[in-house]
Amino acid sequence: MSSSNRKSSENRLVYREFGNDNSAALQKPMSTALERPIQELPPQQQNVRVQATRAGRKGKTVTVINGFQSKPETLQGLLKQLKTQCGTGGTVKDNEIEIQGDHKQKILEILTKLGYKAKISGG
């Protein structure tokens, strides 16, 4: 085998599932390509549902608030306010706010004062 054939066979790519490529089109990170812009609506235009559930939580009651069309930063601020008003813990998962315990009525009052169109959902 000549030296020129050996060099071309060393640089030849046979298979690559993931990773960087030298082409400019593939230099873009995959995470930015998969992100979707979230349209943030004012509270008056959002229909929010409040419900208490125990499903999948080992018998613990959690108040779930869903229907938000907001950015994650806005939800984090609202979560902090709800946690301090209810005196309990909580989290944001999949564009939903989860507050520990059954606080449907209290959260409904807080959200309506903030301007959200909130309703109690479920039993």
Backbone torsions as a table, in degrees:
resi	resn	phi	psi	omega
1	MET	NA	134.3	-179.8
2	SER	-77.8	165.1	-176.5
3	SER	-68.8	-30.7	179.8
4	SER	-70.4	-38.4	177.0
5	ASN	-67.3	-36.4	-179.5
6	ARG	-66.0	-41.0	179.7
7	LYS	-65.1	-42.7	-178.3
8	SER	-69.2	-33.6	179.0
9	SER	-73.9	-27.3	177.7
10	GLU	-71.4	-32.2	-177.0
11	ASN	-91.4	-4.7	-176.1
12	ARG	-76.0	129.2	179.3
13	LEU	-95.1	122.7	-177.8
14	VAL	-90.3	-47.1	-176.6
15	TYR	-154.0	135.2	174.0
16	ARG	-148.7	119.8	-179.7
17	GLU	-87.4	-45.0	-179.3
18	PHE	-130.9	166.3	174.5
19	GLY	118.0	176.4	-178.3
20	ASN	-82.5	149.4	176.4
21	ASP	-125.0	161.5	-178.5
22	ASN	-78.3	-14.2	-178.3
23	SER	-73.2	147.9	-176.2
24	ALA	-69.3	-29.4	-177.7
25	ALA	-68.0	-29.5	-176.8
26	LEU	-96.1	3.0	179.6
27	GLN	-71.9	-21.1	-177.9
28	LYS	-69.3	133.0	178.6
29	PRO	-64.5	145.8	-176.9
30	MET	-67.5	-33.1	-176.0
31	SER	-63.2	-37.5	179.3
32	THR	-71.5	-27.4	178.9
33	ALA	-72.5	-28.8	-177.7
34	LEU	-90.5	-11.4	-178.8
35	GLU	-71.8	140.9	176.4
36	ARG	-112.1	136.6	177.5
37	PRO	-69.5	136.7	-179.9
38	ILE	-100.2	123.4	178.4
39	GLN	-82.5	119.7	-177.8
40	GLU	-92.8	120.2	178.6
41	LEU	-98.3	151.5	174.2
42	PRO	-67.2	156.6	-176.4
43	PRO	-55.8	-32.8	-177.7
44	GLN	-66.0	-22.2	-177.3
45	GLN	-99.6	3.2	-177.9
46	GLN	-102.5	130.5	175.3
47	ASN	-98.7	109.4	-173.3
48	VAL	-109.7	139.4	178.4
49	ARG	-111.8	135.9	179.0
50	VAL	-117.9	127.7	177.7
51	GLN	-149.4	148.8	175.7
52	ALA	-99.6	135.0	-178.0
53	THR	-142.8	156.6	174.8
54	ARG	-123.9	0.0	-174.5
55	ALA	-63.8	125.1	175.3
56	GLY	73.5	17.8	-177.0
57	ARG	-125.9	26.4	176.6
58	LYS	56.2	39.1	175.9
59	GLY	84.3	-2.1	179.3
60	LYS	-83.4	135.9	178.9
61	THR	-83.8	133.8	179.3
62	VAL	-133.2	136.5	174.7
63	THR	-92.8	121.2	-177.0
64	VAL	-108.7	130.3	177.1
65	ILE	-116.5	118.2	-178.8
66	ASN	-130.7	172.2	-179.2
67	GLY	100.4	10.5	-179.4
68	PHE	-75.0	143.2	169.9
69	GLN	-124.3	70.7	-175.3
70	SER	-136.8	164.2	175.5
71	LYS	-75.7	155.8	179.9
72	PRO	-57.8	-32.8	179.6
73	GLU	-65.5	-39.3	178.5
74	THR	-65.6	-41.6	179.1
75	LEU	-65.1	-36.7	178.9
76	GLN	-64.4	-40.3	177.9
77	GLY	-65.1	-42.9	178.2
78	LEU	-65.9	-39.2	177.8
79	LEU	-59.4	-45.0	-179.3
80	LYS	-61.7	-41.8	179.8
81	GLN	-65.2	-43.1	-179.7
82	LEU	-66.9	-39.3	-180.0
83	LYS	-63.8	-41.2	-180.0
84	THR	-70.7	-37.0	179.4
85	GLN	-67.7	-36.6	-178.1
86	CYS	-89.6	-16.0	-179.8
87	GLY	68.7	39.3	-177.1
88	THR	-148.3	178.9	-179.5
89	GLY	-91.3	172.1	178.9
90	GLY	-177.9	177.1	-178.8
91	THR	-155.6	168.2	173.1
92	VAL	-111.9	123.1	176.9
93	LYS	-134.1	127.1	174.7
94	ASP	49.8	49.4	178.1
95	ASN	62.5	25.6	174.8
96	GLU	-125.9	147.7	175.8
97	ILE	-103.7	131.3	177.3
98	GLU	-116.7	124.3	178.1
99	ILE	-114.7	132.4	-178.5
100	GLN	-69.4	132.9	178.3
101	GLY	96.2	174.1	-179.8
102	ASP	-97.4	99.5	-177.7
103	HIS	-126.7	37.1	-175.1
104	LYS	-57.2	-53.1	-175.1
105	GLN	-64.7	-43.9	-179.1
106	LYS	-63.7	-43.6	179.7
107	ILE	-67.5	-38.3	177.4
108	LEU	-59.6	-44.2	178.7
109	GLU	-63.5	-44.4	-178.7
110	ILE	-62.7	-46.1	-177.7
111	LEU	-66.2	-38.9	178.8
112	THR	-68.1	-34.2	175.4
113	LYS	-65.5	-32.7	178.7
114	LEU	-79.2	-7.9	176.2
115	GLY	103.3	1.7	179.3
116	TYR	-77.6	146.5	170.9
117	LYS	-86.8	95.3	-174.4
118	ALA	-111.6	143.3	176.2
119	LYS	-134.6	151.6	173.8
120	ILE	-86.1	130.9	-177.1
121	SER	-116.0	147.5	177.2
122	GLY	82.5	-173.5	-174.6
123	GLY	-90.6	NA	NA
